[in-house]
Amino acid sequence: MGDHADRASDMVREMGAWLRERKITMEETVGEGLENAPEAFLAMMRGETVGKMIVHLA
């Protein structure tokens, strides 16, 4: 973006629309429970996750 900062508002508008319309998606790896957070962190560090690592807390 640094080379095209003047187009940042265009990018936000277009990407936002594409996300809302599900034309593009983001991948996530999701874990459940605080007790699984350490293993989720280790899996992320080992490269065993896809996209963002999220741990849902109960």
Summary of the structure (lengths in Angstrom):
residues: 58
radius of gyration: 16.1
end to end distance: 37.0
largest distance: 44.8
contacts: 113
relative contact order: 0.19
helix: 53%
strand: 17%
